[in-house]
Amino acid sequence: MNYVDGFVAAVPTANRDKYLRHAQEAAVVFKEHGALQVVECWGNDVPEGKVTSFPMAVQRKDDETVVFSWVTWPSKAVRDEGWKKVMADPRLQPETNPMPFDGKRLIYGGFEMIVNA
């Protein structure tokens, strides 16, 4: 079954266009290195929680929007090899394509897909 990398970040709302360009450029690189799909979602109904929530998890500020993203791979093995290539790709180096958000508050993880209905 497929493997998924998931991401949640807080992006300055004013940087939406910059984020979109960054994400589109990154998607090309991920797909060239084995990803099946790259999905980027801009939050518009992301409630604050009392105990947990997406905004709390990424320490969202008033002028930021939560984004939720995932990359689907054919397998963890393809993902592991693909990530090495993605991280080394000059098109995604910070000096060429800087992240338009605070990467220290990015949440990410790899997940084994167990249901795909």
C-alpha positions as CSV (number, residue, x, y, z in Angstrom):
1,M,0.0,0.0,0.0
2,N,1.1,3.6,-0.5
3,Y,3.1,5.7,1.9
4,V,2.2,9.3,2.9
5,D,4.2,12.3,4.2
6,G,1.9,14.8,6.0
7,F,2.6,18.4,6.9
8,V,0.9,21.2,8.8
9,A,2.3,24.7,8.9
10,A,1.4,28.3,9.7
11,V,1.9,30.6,6.7
12,P,1.7,34.4,6.8
13,T,-1.6,35.1,5.1
14,A,0.1,37.8,3.1
15,N,2.5,35.2,1.7
16,R,-0.3,33.1,0.0
17,D,0.9,33.7,-3.5
18,K,4.6,33.1,-2.5
19,Y,3.5,29.9,-0.8
20,L,1.6,28.8,-3.8
21,R,4.6,29.3,-6.1
22,H,6.9,27.5,-3.6
23,A,4.5,24.6,-3.4
24,Q,4.0,24.3,-7.2
25,E,7.8,24.3,-7.7
26,A,8.3,21.7,-4.9
27,A,5.5,19.5,-6.3
28,V,7.4,19.2,-9.6
29,V,10.6,18.1,-7.8
30,F,8.7,15.6,-5.6
31,K,7.0,14.0,-8.6
32,E,10.3,13.8,-10.5
33,H,11.7,11.9,-7.6
34,G,9.0,9.3,-7.3
35,A,6.0,10.9,-5.6
36,L,2.6,10.0,-7.0
37,Q,0.7,13.0,-5.7
38,V,1.3,16.3,-3.9
39,V,-1.6,18.1,-2.3
40,E,-1.6,21.5,-0.7
41,C,-4.6,22.9,1.2
42,W,-5.1,26.5,2.4
43,G,-7.1,26.6,5.6
44,N,-10.4,28.4,5.7
45,D,-12.3,26.6,8.4
46,V,-9.7,25.6,11.0
47,P,-11.1,26.3,14.5
48,E,-9.1,27.1,17.6
49,G,-9.2,24.4,20.1
50,K,-9.2,24.4,23.9
51,V,-6.9,21.4,24.3
52,T,-5.6,20.7,20.8
53,S,-6.0,22.0,17.3
54,F,-4.1,22.7,14.1
55,P,-3.6,26.4,15.0
56,M,-2.3,25.5,18.5
57,A,0.0,22.8,17.1
58,V,1.8,25.2,14.7
59,Q,1.5,28.2,17.1
60,R,-0.5,30.1,14.5
61,K,-0.4,33.9,14.8
62,D,-3.3,36.2,14.0
63,D,-1.8,37.1,10.6
64,E,-1.2,33.5,9.6
65,T,-3.2,30.7,7.9
66,V,-2.9,27.0,8.6
67,V,-1.9,24.9,5.6
68,F,-2.3,21.1,5.4
69,S,-0.4,19.1,2.9
70,W,0.6,15.6,1.9
71,V,2.7,13.8,-0.5
72,T,1.7,10.3,-1.6
73,W,4.4,7.7,-2.5
74,P,4.2,4.2,-4.0
75,S,6.0,2.8,-0.9
76,K,8.2,3.8,2.0
77,A,11.2,2.5,0.1
78,V,10.5,4.8,-2.8
79,R,9.8,7.7,-0.4
80,D,13.1,7.1,1.5
81,E,15.1,7.3,-1.8
82,G,12.9,10.1,-3.2
83,W,13.5,12.2,0.0
84,K,17.2,12.0,-0.4
85,K,17.0,13.3,-3.9
86,V,14.4,16.0,-3.0
87,M,16.6,17.3,-0.2
88,A,19.7,17.4,-2.5
89,D,17.8,19.0,-5.5
90,P,19.2,22.5,-6.1
91,R,15.7,23.8,-7.0
92,L,14.6,23.4,-3.4
93,Q,17.6,24.8,-1.6
94,P,16.9,27.7,0.7
95,E,19.0,30.1,-1.2
96,T,17.1,29.3,-4.5
97,N,13.6,28.6,-3.2
98,P,13.2,29.9,0.4
99,M,10.3,28.7,2.5
100,P,7.7,31.6,2.8
101,F,6.9,30.5,6.4
102,D,8.6,29.6,9.7
103,G,9.9,26.1,9.1
104,K,10.6,25.7,12.8
105,R,6.8,25.5,13.4
106,L,6.2,22.9,10.6
107,I,4.8,19.6,11.8
108,Y,5.5,16.6,9.6
109,G,5.6,12.8,9.6
110,G,5.5,9.7,7.5
111,F,2.5,7.4,7.6
112,E,1.8,3.9,6.4
113,M,-1.6,4.0,4.6
114,I,-3.9,1.5,6.1
115,V,-7.3,2.5,4.5
116,N,-7.8,4.1,1.1
117,A,-11.5,4.0,0.4
